[in-house]
Amino acid sequence: MPFPESFGRLLGNFGDLVQLAKDENFRKFLSHPKVQSLMNDPEFKRAVEEKNVFKLMANPEFRELVEDPEVRSALEGMRAKYEKSE
């Protein structure tokens, strides 16, 4: 029985996932209290699963998160590291 396509993509990106898990900026981002709060919000999870940008941007906690200087710094650090590795 062949692997489902989504599982194959996950395995193909496993190295990227391992690198991301080791990234200090990623760990800082995930441990941020605002990120933790959103990860426990069922409406936010649903909007992410639906890839509904309008619902995401309508969420005041999400808007506050993307404007947070600490979070923006962590995201910028991840972006910069990713661009260097390509």
C-alpha positions in Angstrom: 0.0 0.0 0.0 1.6 3.4 -1.0 2.0 6.2 1.4 -0.6 9.0 1.2 0.7 12.0 -0.7 0.5 14.3 2.3 2.7 11.9 4.3 5.2 11.8 1.5 5.4 15.6 1.5 6.0 15.5 5.3 8.8 13.0 4.9 10.3 15.0 2.1 10.4 18.1 4.3 11.5 16.2 7.4 15.0 17.8 7.2 13.5 21.2 7.0 11.3 20.4 10.1 14.3 19.2 12.0 16.2 22.4 11.2 13.2 24.5 12.1 12.9 22.8 15.4 16.5 23.6 16.2 16.0 27.3 15.3 16.2 29.5 18.4 13.9 32.1 16.7 11.3 29.4 16.0 11.4 28.2 19.6 11.1 31.8 20.8 8.1 32.3 18.5 6.3 29.2 19.6 6.9 29.8 23.3 5.6 33.4 23.1 2.4 33.7 25.3 0.4 35.3 22.5 1.2 32.4 20.2 0.3 29.9 22.9 -3.0 31.6 23.4 -3.8 31.5 19.7 -2.8 27.9 19.5 -5.5 27.1 22.1 -8.2 29.1 20.3 -10.5 26.8 18.3 -11.7 29.6 16.0 -8.1 30.5 15.2 -7.3 26.9 14.4 -10.3 26.6 12.2 -9.3 29.8 10.3 -5.7 28.4 9.8 -7.0 25.1 8.6 -9.4 26.9 6.2 -6.5 29.2 5.1 -9.0 32.0 5.6 -6.9 35.2 5.7 -10.0 37.3 6.3 -10.9 35.4 9.5 -7.3 35.5 10.7 -7.0 39.3 10.2 -10.4 39.8 11.9 -9.0 38.1 15.0 -7.8 40.9 17.3 -5.3 38.5 19.1 -3.7 37.6 15.8 -3.4 41.2 14.6 -1.8 42.1 18.0 0.6 39.1 17.6 1.8 40.1 14.1 2.4 43.7 15.4 4.4 42.6 18.5 8.0 43.6 18.1 9.4 40.5 19.8 7.4 38.2 17.5 8.3 40.2 14.4 12.0 39.9 15.4 11.7 36.1 15.8 9.9 35.8 12.4 12.5 38.0 10.7 15.3 35.8 12.2 13.6 32.7 10.8 13.1 34.3 7.4 16.8 35.5 7.2 18.1 32.1 8.2 15.8 30.3 5.7 16.9 32.7 2.9 20.6 32.0 3.6 20.1 28.2 3.5 18.5 28.3 0.1 
